[in-house]
Amino acid sequence: MAEPTTLNPKLQALVRQGAVDLKKSSSRPPGSGALVRKPRDISCRPADVVCTVCGTSRQPAWNEWDGRWVMPRTCIICEGRQTVALAQAVTRRENAVKLRKHLGLDVGEFAHMRLDTYQPKNTSQEQALAAAQHFVADLKTDRWWPGLMLLSVLPTVGVGKTHLMVGILAEALPYVDGLEFVDVPSLVGELKGSFSTGGTQALINHICTVDLLMLDDLGAEMVARSTGDDNTTWWADTVYQIMNRRMTAARCTVITTNLAQPSLLQRYGARTVSRMLSMTNAPVILTGKDGRFETWGWAKG
């Protein structure tokens, strides 16, 4: 009898797992070079085993060459899920490397901005760091809602909001499929530049639908603020559209701003600010001295 070229699917799976070695089969007559099939013996079939992880029933397979029942070492369902999860993890790591280069996280000032390099100077900054670490821990376990808002007052700059946001970004990259880090003043310029090319709505759609959106320095954008100005109305409507669509779709959003509540309400309106709070809960407020001025011994004034 010639060496078999095909096996039943269950036996094929057992061979792949290493549970069956056809080359060592006891059914091969010495010196014959052939395998002899044995009929299935139902009387000694072991009971099915239920996987404790997914609840799938594992059934034994009859090894017709050894004449015995063999139980798969692993659950086929769980094994498949692990394979998919491993492939996704590899893809995410590869994408993370590309995103780091795209976002410039390995060069300049951003290269040193990590959560473990943030040095809080007071209680408010310690609480902000703890909130950022908690947010990252949630991301790693697929808890994507709500987002996070970091708001600085007294002074409005130099207390480490961007440092914390970039630190969150660096930690989140391997766990997020779609992510966008946006410096809001630059976004305004990009949107204005797209007016002539007709790509404005496509850019807004991308901002609205990406899995994790990080808006840095909301409120620092220079948009004309005279009453009834078309630019002001356009930008306020754009921010509302972004916040409303992301809130409705429960998409995770991280925001940093230098504007306190009255200024946020005046700039963007109650409808928009209400949606920001719905997506991020109460803002984490940072206070302290301007770290940049303090580093060089300069006084603000």
N, C-alpha and C positions, 0 to 999 in steps of 0.2 A: 504493500500500500504506500502510495507516495506521501510525502510530507504535506500536511494540509496548508493551504494558502489563505483560507478564510476561517474565521471563528465567529461564534455567535456574539452579539454586541456585549452582553454581560461579561463573557470570558475575555473579550478584547480589553474591556475596562480593567479587569483584574490583572491582565498581563502588563498593562501600562503602569498600574500601581505597584507592580512587583510582587503581587500576592501569588502569582502563578508563573513558574518558569518551565516552559515547554521543553527546553533542552534537557532538563533534569527529570522529566516525567518518568514515573515508574512503569508506565504502560509500554515503554519502548523495549521490545524484545532484544536481548543482547546480540550485537552484531548484525541486527536486521536493518537498522537505519530507518525504521518505519514506526509510526505511532499507531496504536490500536485504540479505537474508540470504545468506551464502555457505556452501556445503557444507563439512563438516569434511574437512581434508586430513591424513590419518593419516601420510603419508610424511614430513612435516616436524615431527612431534610430538617435542618435546624429552623427554629422560629425566626420570624422577621425581627429586626432590631429597629427601634424608633430613635432617630437622631435627637439628642437632647438640645441641640441648638435650633434647628428649624422645624423639627417635628415630622420630617419626612421618614417614611418607612424604608429601611434598607433590607433588600431581599438577597438571600444567598444565591450564588450561581453554581451550576453543576459543571465541574471540571471533568469533561468526558475523557480526557487523556490520563488523568490520575485516578479517576473513579471516586471522586469525593466532592462534597459541597464546600464551597469557599465563600466566606463573608467578606465583602469589600472592607478595606481598612478605613476608608473615609466615606462620608456622605457625598454622593455625587453632586447634590444641589449645593451644599456648602463649599465643596471643592471648586465648583464653577463660579460661585460668588467670590471666593477668595482670589481666583484667577482674574476676574473682572476688576475687583478692588485693587489688585496689584498693578494691573495695566493702567487703571485710572491714576493711581499714585505716581507711577512712572511718568505718565503724560503730564500730570500737574507739576511735577518737579522740573520737567523739561520746559514747560510753559513758564514756570516761575523764573527760571534762568533768563529766558527771553524777555520777560516783563521787567526784570531787574535792570537789564541793559536798556530797554525801551524807556523806562522811567528815570534812568540815571541814578539808581540807588547805590551804585558802586563807585561813584566819583563825586568830588566836591564835598560840600557840607553834608549832603544826605548820607554819604558813606559811613558817617559816625553816629547817625541817629538811629539808635536802637532802644528798646524799652530798658534793657539792662545797662545802658549808658546814661539814662536820664537820672539826674541828681536833683531830687526835690529839695527846695530850700525852706519850705514851710508846710503846715498841715494841709492847706488847700492843694498844693502840688503833690503831696503824698496821696491824697484822696484821688486826684486825677490819674496818677500812675496806677493805683489799685483798680480804678474803673477801666483803664485801658487794658490791664492784664486780665481782668475778669471778662471783658469783651472778647479778647483773643481766645481765652479758654472756651467761651461759648461757641465761637466760630469753629474751633477744632472738633467740637462734638455736634456740629450741624445745627446749632441753635442760632438762628439768623435774625431774630427779632426780639426786642427792638434794637435800634442802632445806638449811636452815641453822639452827644454834642458837647464840645469843649468850648467854654466861653471865658474870656479873660477880662478882668476889670482891675483898675488901679494897680499897675498901669495896664493899658490895653495891648501892649506888645512886649515881646522879649521874655515871656514867662514859660515858654516851652510847648505851646500848643502844636506847632508844626513838628517838633521833635517827637512828641507822643504819637501824632498821626502817622509819621513816616515809620516809627517803631511798630505801630499796629500793622501798617502795610507790609513791612518786611516779614512779620510773623505770619500774616494771613496768606501770602502768596502761594505756598504749597497746598492750601486747603480750599482755594477759591478758583472756580473755572473762569468766571468773567469778572473783571475788576477794572475800575478806572479811578485814577488819582488826578484830581482837577484843582489847579490853582485858579480860583474864581476870576481874578482880574484878567488872567490869560484867556480864560474861557470866553469872557465878554469880547475880547479882541478877536478871538477866533470866530465867534458867531457873527460879529460885524463884518469880518473879512469874507464870510460865506454868503453875504447878501447878494453879491454880484455874480456868484457862481451857482446859486440856487441850491446849495447844500445845507442850508440852515436847519430845516426840519429834520433831515437825516441825522445831523449831529445831535439835535435835541432828543430824537428818538433813541439814539444810542445811550445818551446820558440817563434817560428815563428807564431803560430796560436792562442795563448791566446789573449783574447780581449784587455786587458791592460797589457803592459809589462813595468816594471820599472827597468832600468839598472843603478845600482849605482856604481860609481867609474870606469867608462870605461876609460882605459888607465893605471890603477894601477896594472893590471895583469902582472905577471912576466913571459914573454915568451922570449926565446932566440932571440936576435936581430941581430945576425951576418948576413951579406949579403948572401942571398941564402939559409939561414937555413930553413929546412923543417918545423920546429915548427912555425917559423914566418909566412911562407906561408900558412900553415894550418889554423892558427888562423885568419889571415887577410881574407882568403877566407870564414871562418865561420862567421865572423862579416858581411862581404858583403852579404852572403846568408840570414842572419837574417834581415838586413836592407832592402834588396831588396824585400824579400817576404812580409815583413810587410808593406812596402810602396805600393807594388802592390795591396795588399788586403785592404789598408787604415785602418790598425789596429793601435790603439793609442799606442804611446810609449813615455815614460819619461826617459830622460838620464841625469845623472850627470857625469862630467868629470873634471879633473884638467889640461887637455891639451888645450892649445890655438890653434888657427887655423893652424899655421905651423906644430906643433907637431902632430895634428890630421891627417893632410894630409900625413905627413911622415910615421906615424904609420899604417894608414889604407888605404891610397890612395884616390885619388880624387873621384872615382866612389862611394865609400862607404860614404865619408863625404857629397857628394852632396845629397845622399839619406837621410842621417840624417837630413840635413837642410830642405829637402822637407817635411819630416814628422813632424818637430818641429818648422819651421820658424827660424828666427834669434835667436841664443842662448842668454839667460839672463845671463849677466856677473856679478859675485859677486867679490867685493874687500874688503879689510879690514885686520885687525890683526887676527892672529890665536887665536881663543877664548880659546882653551885648554891651550896653553902656558900662555895666559893672565890671566886665572883663577888662576893659581898657581904661578904667578909672575915670570915665567921663561922667559929668553930671547933666541930667536933662534939664532944659530950661530955656 
